[in-house]
Structure formats: C-alpha cells, structure tokens
Amino acid sequence: MLVAGTVLGTGGAYAQPSPTPTGSASPGGRSTGNAQGDQDEGNGRRDGHGDRGDHGGRGDRPGSRGSESPRPSASSTGTATGTATGTAGTTGAATTPPGAKPTGAVRPAPTGTVLAAAGAGPDTGVPTTQGLQQALAAVLADKSLGTVGLAVADATDGQLLYGTGENTAATPASTTKLATSIAALSLIPGDTRLTTRVVKNAATGGITLVGGGDPTLTALPADQVQIGGIPADPDTAPASLDALATQTAAALKAAGTTTVALDYDVSLYTGALLHKNHDNENIPAVTPLMVDEAKVDPKSREDAPARVADPAMAAAEAFANLLKAQGITVQGKAKQAAAPAAADAPVLGRVDSPTVARLVERLLTTSDNTLAEAIARQAAVAAHQPASFEGAATAVTQELARLGVPTTGMVLNDGSGLHTGNAIPPVVLVKLLTLAASAEHPTLRPVLTGLPIAGFTGTLGKRFGSTSGAADAAGLVRAKTGSLSGVNTLAGTVVDADGRLLSFALMTRTTAPADTARTAMDRVVARLAACGCH
C-alpha cells in the first residue's frame, strides 16, 4: 500500500536516456514556486481570479493576484529527452508533533515515524458507506462549507466508498492541475527536459534565442535560487540564462565573431497570449520564452508578484545583457524572429530544465499557474494539438478519456485552474488520484509525490494547525488545494485510523470567508483520518 510521505520513482526508465544536457543543473535558477496565482494559498493576489487559496489561510483579499509506456513527445522544438532522474518524495526529519502550532516557517516534512499508523494496509477492513456517513455527518453540516460535493474512495482499487454530490461538476480551481499533470505524464516521458537554445540565423546572419516552453529558466545566480522558499538542489535547479550566454559567447568567439544581431523565436505556442482571467500577477502572458516566470523582481517572494508586460522581449534583453558581459555586442534591440528557427540550424548553446516529472511535482506543491500552463502546452504538442489554451484543454481531456477517466460533465479551458468556467465532478478527481496510485501507471507517481503535505509543505504548509480542529491529521494528508472567489477545493489522499489509504475530493462553493471555509474543509478530512469508519 502506498502511504503518505513515501518516496516513489517517476518511471523515467521508460524514456530513452541521453547524455545529461548542458546547463540543466547549471548555476542559476529561480523559484517558480513563489509565483502563480493559483497557488492556492499563497499565490494570488487574493481574490477570485487567483486560485490563491492555499498557501496558508490568509483569507480572501480583494484583487486576484493571486502504466503505460509514455509516448514520445511530438515536439521537435523545446523538448529534449534527458537522463532519467528519480523523483524525490518528501524528505526531512520532523521534530514538531503533528498537532503543534505552526510557526512562521513551514514545518519540516514528516518522517516515516509520523506515518507509522499507515502500516495496516489492505488487510484492514475497508470503511463502509454507513460508517463514513455517520463519521462525517457533523462536520459536513458546517454551514461555512456552503454547497458541498464530496467523493471518498479506497486508494488501492478506486472503489467509491461514499459520496454526496459526487457526480455533480463543480468549479475545480487549482485542482485542475491534477488533470493537467496526469495527462502530461501520460503523454510525455517523465525524464523529458524543456530546452532553451541559441542557433545561427542564416537569413539574418545573426543569432536566434529559441523558446522551448521553460518558464523556470532563470537569470539569478545559483545562491539566490529558491523554490517555494527552499534552496534548489541539483535536481530541481532551473536552467541558467547566464550559462546559455556563456556557451553562446564562447561559440561566437571561436568563430571570430564579437558583434551579432539577436532575435527570438516564440513560435512553439499559438493562440492568445493572455489567460481569460489575466491580471499579470497570478499569471503573466503565456509565451514559450520567459525568464524567472516573467517576474519584475526575480527574487520576489510575493504570492502574486508583478510581471513584465512582454516576457519574451524581457528574456531576450536579459540575454543580450549577459552576452555583453561575456564580451559580445548585440546590435540594436532584439526583435521577434520573422520565421521559426530552422530545424537544422547550428546550435551555439542550450540549457535544459529539470525533468518534466520534477516540474509536475513543483507545480502541484506550490500551485504554480505559469508552470501548469507550460506543462499543459507540452501535453498539447505531444498530442499533436495546437499549443494554446484551447489545444491544451483538448489534449488533456482526450488523454484522460483514453486513460479511462469518465469525462462526462468535465469542462476544461486551461491547465492551471484560473478559468472560472472549468468544471470537474468530485468523482473524476478521485479517479485521477486512483490512476496516480495505480501499479499499472508508475509514470504518474509524481502526481502523488508532488501533493502538498498537510501542515508541512507547499500550499498546505500553514493549514491543519493547532487551532484548526484538524491538527491531528497533519502529516497524514497529502492534497492539492484550489481557491477562487467563493470556491475552495481539496483533493488528495489521507491515511485513516486503521492505516488504510483513502483518496478524496472535496469541492465547496460558499459565501463564508476563505479561511473559515478552508478550516471547515480541513476538519472534514481530519475526520476521515481519525476514523476507521466501519
């Protein structure tokens, strides 16, 4: 049986390995986990647009800032199969008991001892519908929850154990990212990396910076890189723009060139640049070329920081400045390329992102809207759909249907969950979690290892605290959060009192303050953790 906190492999062995890409673990990187409105708790300017609801129960403030062998990606631009790396689960020693009051810092991730109760496994009796109904009746009666949809299933086989409104589609907010992640990992080998490269431009005689869809590309030095407030390790460190400039400058100098014209290629994506709920804080313009997720201040720790108006242009200008520091003069201002870079254009430099498996973990833990939209577009490319909001939604929906997920009632308009027109029934979210836990789909495991841990990590780091009435479930719950104005969702896994792993999806719509609604939701899940429900 899978238990919370277990380190699981990504299934990357299914992808063909290639030499470690230059620059993938190079110095530099940035925190993609800090941005993106749909960060459920700490992302979003707070309000209806940013699924900002879950980084810590800060309340709604106005203004949305807020197994099957995987098929190879069809993208010839921007993706490169790299060396498979294992996906780390949650590590770290827990010195704070699950019920202790959280401090300003996120509590360390729990060790196996915290989860010792999860040892009973499948031999333990499955909770009954009547038992669950009796156990949950009081907490579900909390009026602050508003309209509730709930599905609870046995995570070992997906059997639905209890539901109320489980088949009624509701606004998923950031739990949409579960659908995006499942489809992407099914379509793309987990050890794929997103490549940013510089090539010669035969038409202009200059060079072209080619965006490969990696929003985590950074201009920060290595010692300033953080992901979700934690320094990046070699497996999570973003690709470095400075490393790319160093490679390019060396290649140009070797050819006797010290002055060049620079343009940039953003042809990988199509369609609208701006999300329907775009506010330039929860999410920037969605382009395949950006640096530090287009934050005006790359080191900003704001939940929904200000973004530059033209991420691709800003990235090209930053690259030009780095070339200058290497002794290469860029003539005039960089311009958007008139045509896509030739497939056989000589490569002067390239850097690669962390693996897609790692990126999926990060986008789920921190509820990163920008990264979610990037991964959704990679899924679209792999599925031979346009790399746009619409194409990505089609690709995700079709792939989920192919995996056997019931898509009746499901409506997707984006990959992040910022769109208020998205609709998913609770039973579908539970099905997605069942797929991720299935032995038949090991490549989907990063969806589970990426889920925030109650009271310890990501958007659940400041929830399930000592005054919540749900503190006993800290460390026993791993779940994706979701938040828009009046909407709060939570979908993940919980270890019950008998040590059995359950999957659940709780979706609410209410006029109650966001913090009040989330705390009430946490108590529902804590009740699942506290009972055997037979």
Secondary structure, 3 states (H helix, E strand, C coil): CCCCCCCCCCCHHHCCCCCCCCCCCCCCCCCHHHCCCCCCCCCCCCCCCCCCCCCCCCCCCCCCCCCCCCCCCCCCCCEEECCCCCCCCCCCCCCCCCCCCCCCCCCCCCCCCCCHHHHCHHHCCCCCHHHHHHHHHHHHCCHHHEEEEEEEEECCCCCEEEEECCCCCECCHHHHHHHHHHHHHHHCCCCEEEEEEEEECCCCCCEEEECCCCCCCECCCHHHCEECCEECCCCCCCCEHHHHHHHHHHHHHHCCCCEECEEEECCCCCCCCCCCCCCCCCCCCCCCCCCHHHECCCCCCCCCCCECCCHHHHHHHHHHHHHHHCCCEECCCCEECCCCCCCCCCEEEEEEEEEHHHHHHHHHHHCCHHHHHHHHHHHHHHCCCCCCHHHHHHHHHHHHHHCCCCCCCCECCCCCCCCCCCEECHHHHHHHHHHHHCCCCHHHCHHHHCCCECCCCHHHCCCCCCCCCCHHHCCCEEEEEEEECCEEEEEEEEECCCCCEEEEEEEEECCCCHHHHHHHHHHHHHHHHHCCCC
